Amino acid sequence: MARSKMGTKLRRIRHRIKVIRQFESHAHWREAKIEPDTVLYESFSGNGMLCNPEAIFRELLAAPDMKHLKHIWVLSDFHRYKRTIREFAGHPNVSFVRYQSTAYYRALATSRYLVNNATFPPQFGKRDGQVYVNTWHGTPLKKMGYDVENGGAETRNIIRNFVMADYLLSGSEFMTKQMYETAYKLRGIYRGAIVQEGFPRIDRQYLSAEEDAAARAELRERGVVVGDDQKIVLYAPTWKGDSFQTPEDDAEELLRRVQALNERIDTAKYRVLLRVHQQVYKYAVERADLREILVPNDMPANVALGVSEVLISDYSSIFYDFLATGRPIVFFVPDLADYDGSRGLYVRPEEWPGPVTDDIGTLAGWLNGLGTGGEDDVSVTYATRYEKTRQEYAPVDDGHAASRVVDVVFRGRTADRDVRTDLTDGRESILIYLGGMRTNGITTSMLNLLDNIDYTRFDVSAFYSYRRRSRDRVKNESAINPNVRLFPYIGGINGSKRFTLGRRKLLARGLDGAKVNLDAHRALFRDEWRRVFGASQFDYIVDFSGYGPFWTYLFLEGEAKKHSIWLHNDLAADRMREVNGKRPLEAGLGAVFSTYRYFDRLVSVSPVLSDINAEKLGKYAGNAQFVSALNTVNFDRILQQAEADLYAELPAEDGGAVGGDEGVVGDSGSESPEEEAKRLLARREAAERRALIDRILTPGDGVTTFVTVGRCSPEKNHARLIRAFGLVHKENPKTRLIVIGSGPLRTDLDALVTELGLDDAVIMAGQQNNPHAIMKVADCFVLSSDYEGQPMVILEARVLGLPVVSTDFASVRGSLSEGVGLVVPRTVEDLAGGMREYLRGNVPNPPFDYVAYNRDAVNQFYAAIGAEPDGARHDDAPVAGAETSG
């Protein structure tokens, strides 16, 4: 056992040394001179010399005026692509590097030109002096980016690469508008150029007779069986990549389909070959029964299309490329309904440039009918639709796209080329840091704000960390307004490890106490800004969280008209807050305070709180202004959630959920012990959840319910509330208290409830996805905090029409104006007195005009960041609590 532990420790040490060496090598080469005549090419993370980069490479290699260029190709496996390496073995200007090797990062950091058809890895950041050409890999048929439901987070490395790119390639107006400007939300932010001159890879389809013969000869040499007189029918399906279909299964199914087709068609005329997705190829190539029909992965797809007479496809955008040939396309889609429902398509099957079927026999009949010129000849019956599709999606793919792209990028010739350089749309731009995305008051405030911004006026980008995605964070991420562009933070700051200790000091001690080379660290943060946001420009930069010094340092490196940082609380008090004898925020907030003088606006969430923060933190502010902006409230979501059925969240009652026959556990013969344990745990958790809901929703006749919502942490002082409620309950047993929230003090609070004998009257509900449905069944909302920023839960309670009793902390009047609710001193007896006053009917609760409140709050936000408010506010417009008399 000791030897095993020692071996594990040594492996970890070796791995750490390897990582450090790679890191240092990367950092070293990012400081080296950029090689002015070097071009680096990468396709599909090194999966061959393929696609648009390959076509551009060959165009440059053949151009007399480009002989000075040196070309470096990225390959993931030198053995797998030995044919490619052998082809250029004697060429002095062509070399190869292995993907993510030391040589790869050297080339990535020092090459003048970078050409990729997908994305460079997360740690890549374009340096000043480099030219990045992102060619992408074709016109999309399947929905992309934000057009996919909740697809914004999946854009994280793509959007980063796009905003760094100097040039993006496009084959049509459709691709420029639908994919780049809309699906990836580049409209309003992209500062490079979109070159709409077609796809270089499609040039490879225009084969001479000699090139055609050479391609067919290569297929035979690689083991593909095809006769001299047989015309090639290429079957090129996509891979769905879901959890139900593995690449191995896909290979097996595709083999059966091709065999069935070759048995049904005129084999004297046609031979069906198979081109599989890269995810499937490594499994398919190992199968001897597939090799005679399998097009090699390292043969460019467009060369394979060039030697093909007919294309069979499904949802693959490869058919857009094939349109340039003018040859027939037929579609085989056995799972159209499932796929369309899960991913979505830009173009409906009834608009495709060829017939669609899910039947092999029908497909074979179409192939046999080609060339007959009659009703069975789909090349005739679909000719009009085919030409219309060709003009819309491949209008300039004439075999010379590579030459035009080289003109633009390498020769600087743009006068007679279709180059789009201005994607601005007249809106001002806001970049906002959202924080940790955990469910708390800041996250709620942020989500509400994003639902209230006027997107006809503002282009909004949101930045947040993508690391450690819990179910809670995913839920909040999916609630971000769909108008917002997401920059999920991935990768990490570059630079030598020798700066790590200094950066830790900066994060712990701030700009004034770290005693480090600030210029060197600022340079690293500037480099990090470019890695994350590329060439993006923003009018207003907003740190809406205000708690993390790393993000504060990063945001201060971005240029903007105004920089603002939010102060959601009495931050001096928050900094000194103790949890279990420690002050978890002391170092981080101290570092944040040291940056205040570099901001334009220090924004508190109420006027009173702004005064408090100005008094306590004024010494850090320099020329920064202390201002305030009330939080907005999402009344639509609150009211909708209040009507939700809490029982609907429970799993269905089957063999693995609550409510089933305890003697039936499913197919136990195929269930592992681990699976059984997980199933039983899920059943127990579901049963506990059902019991909790039953208890919440059935208070009993005449019982008055008090409710509070908040994290179980010291500043919320739930202990005072529980003790106060104990006094009230002793006098009036027909009362109960629901506490919604979790946190570091939850265990202590559970123990206090038991100690006071309140287990039957106090419901510790924990963290809830939908607290509003619980609040709706309550009679009075109670808050026991020692301090707050602007408590969103008070506003939420007021939207639901609940009377409010609150302790008297400094900023409480930001949510409870005069004549609204009851504010009491911060003692157990006074809080108990407030609850007694509610029972007597003495807590004022006028209607809340939340629409007027929001209008005022969002205008305060605009003013706080330095933008113009939406018109002038009328003198009689409500402020703060926004009460009405009706």
C-alpha positions, 0 to 999 in steps of 0.5 A: 500500500505504501509503495502504491501511494509513493507511485501515485505521488511520483506520477503526480510530481512528474505530471506537474513538472511536465505541465510546468515545462509546457507552461514555461515553454509556451510563455517563453515563445510568446515573448519571442520575435514573430517570424514574418514569413511563416504560416501555421495551418490547423484543421480539426485540431490536427486531424489531417491536412484538410479543408479550407486551410489545405486549399489555401496552403496549396494556393500559396505553395503554387503562387510565384510571388509567395515562394518566400513563405514557410509553411507549418502544418499541425497534425495530431498523429505523425504515424496516421498521417505519414502519407501527408508527411511523405508527400512534402518530405523534400520540400524545404519550406514545409514542416510539421508539428504535433498538436499541443506539443512544445513545437506546436506552441512555439509555432502558434506563438511565433508564426505571422499567419495563423489559419484554422478551420475550427478553433485553437485551444483555450490557452491561445491568444493572438499576439500583436503582429499576428494575422489570424484567418478563421476559415470555418468548415462550411455553410451550416445546415444544422443550427449553430451557436445561440440558435441552438437552445441554451447553446450560448455556453457551448460557444465559449471557445468559438466566440473567443476565436472569432473575435480574435480573428482578423478574417472570417471566410464566408461562402454566401450572404446566408452564412455571413448573416445567419451564422456569423452575425446572428448565430454567434452574435458577432453583429455589433462587436466583431472588428475584423473582416468577413471575406465573402468570396467562397470556400477555398476547399471547394476549389479542390472539387474542380478536378482536371482529367489527370487529377480525377484519375490520380484521385481514383488511383489513390482510392484503389491504392488505399484498398477501396474497390471501384471499377474503371467504368463505375461512377462513384456515389458518395455516401457522406452522413454526419454523426449525431454524437449523442449518448445513444449512438456510439461511433462503433455502432455508427460504423456498423449501421453505415456498413449495412446501409452501403451494402444494402445499396450496392446490392440494389443498384446497377453496379455496372454503372455505380459504386457506393463509397462511404465517407464518415465523420472524423469521430467514426473514422478511427473505428471504421478503418479498423474493420476489414469489411469496411475498407473496400468502401471507406474513403480515407480520412486524409483524402480531402473531402472535396477531392472525394466530392470531385470524383463523385457523380452523386452525393447521398447525405443527411444533415451534413452541410457537405451537400452545400459544397457539392452544389458547386458541381451541379451533380445530383444530391439525394438525401437519406434521413432515417431519423429526421424527426428525432434529429430535427427536434433535438438540434434544429435545421436552418433549411427544412427538408422540403426545401433541400435540392434533392428528394428525401427518404428514409427507405433504402429501396426508394434511395436505390430506385432514385440512383437507378433512375438518374440519367433517364431524363424522365419522371424517375430522374431526380436530376430533372425533377429537382433541377429548379430547386437545385439551381435556386439552392446553389445560387443562395448558398454557393453563389461564388464557389467557382473554383477560384476562391482560394486565389481571392482569399490569398489576394485579400489576406496575403496581398492586401488586395481588397478593392475588387473583393467582397470584404465586410469590415463594419458589423457595428449597428449603432448601439452602444456596447456594455460588457458586464461581469456576472460573478460566480453564477451561484444562486444568491442575491447578486445573481438574482439582481443580475438576471433581473437587470439583463431582462430589463435592459433595452436591447434596441439601444445596447449591445450587451456581452456577459462574462462569467467563469465556466469552471465547476459547472454545478446544476445550480449554475447551469440553471442560472446560466440558462436564465440569462436573457437570450439577447445577451452575448456570452463570454464564458471564461475558459483557459487561464492566464498565460505567462511564466510561472515565476509570476504566479507568486506575485499574482497571488500577492496581488489577489491577497494584498492588493495593488498597494500592499503586494510589493510586486512589479505592477507593470509586468503584471499589468502586461499579463492582464492586458494579454489576458484581456486580448485572449478572452475578448480579442479585438472587441471594444466596449463603451461601458465595462461593468464589474457587477459582482465587485467581489473578485480581484482577479476579474477587477484587474482584468476589466481595468485593462479593457478600454471603455468610456466608463468603468463601473464596479458594483457595491452590493453591500456595506462592503467594509462590514462584509470584509470583516464578516466572520464565518466559523472564526475566519474572515473569508472575504477580508483579503479579496475585498481588500484587494478590490478596494485598492482598485477603486481609484481606477474606476469611474463609478462606484455603484451601490444599490441604494442611496443610503448604501452609497452614503455608507460606502462613501463614508467607509471606503472613501479613502480608496476612491481617488476621483471615482464617484460614489453613485447608486442604482436600485436593483430591478425586479423580474416580476414576470418570472416571480409571478409565473414561478409563484403559480408553479406546481411544486409537485411537478419537480418530483420524478415520475413514479416508476421503478426508480422513483417514489410512490412505486411498489417497494418490491419492484426495483426494475431489472435488478438482474442487470443493475450493478451495486453502484447503480442500485445505490444511486437509484435507492438514494434518488428514491430516498431524496425524492421521498424526502422532497415530497414530504417537505412539499406536503409539509409546506403546502398543508399548514393546517386550519388557522395557521399563520405562516411566516417566511424568510429567504436568504443564505444561512450566513452570519449577516442574515442572522437567522438565529435571531429570527428563530429565537424571535419566532419561538417567543411568538409561537409560545404565545400563539401555537397556530404559527409556523416559520419557513426558512428558505436557504442554505449555507455555512450556518445551516447545521447550527440553525438546525440544532437551534431549532431542536434546542428551542423545541421548534421542530414541529413549527419551523421548516428548514426548507434549504436551497430551493429552485423556486422559492416563490411558489413557497412564498406564495403560501405564506402570510408574512415575510420576515427579514432579520439581517444585520446589514444588506445591500438592497435586499431583493427578497423584500422586493420579491415578497412585495411583488407577491403581495406579502406584508414585510417585517424587517430589522432596521439595517442601514439600507432597508429603506431602499426597499421599504419606503415610508408607509410600507411594511414594518421596520424594527430594531435588531433585537430578538424581542423587537423582531418578535414584536414586529411579528406580533404586530402582523398578527394584530393586522398592524403592518401596512402593505400598500400595492407595489407598482413594480412596473414603475419601479423597474422603469426608474431602476433601469434608468438609474443603471444607465446613468450609473454606468455613464449612459443616457437614461431613457428620456427624462423621468416625470416629476411624479414618477415613483422612486424607491418603493414605488407605491400606489394608492389604489 
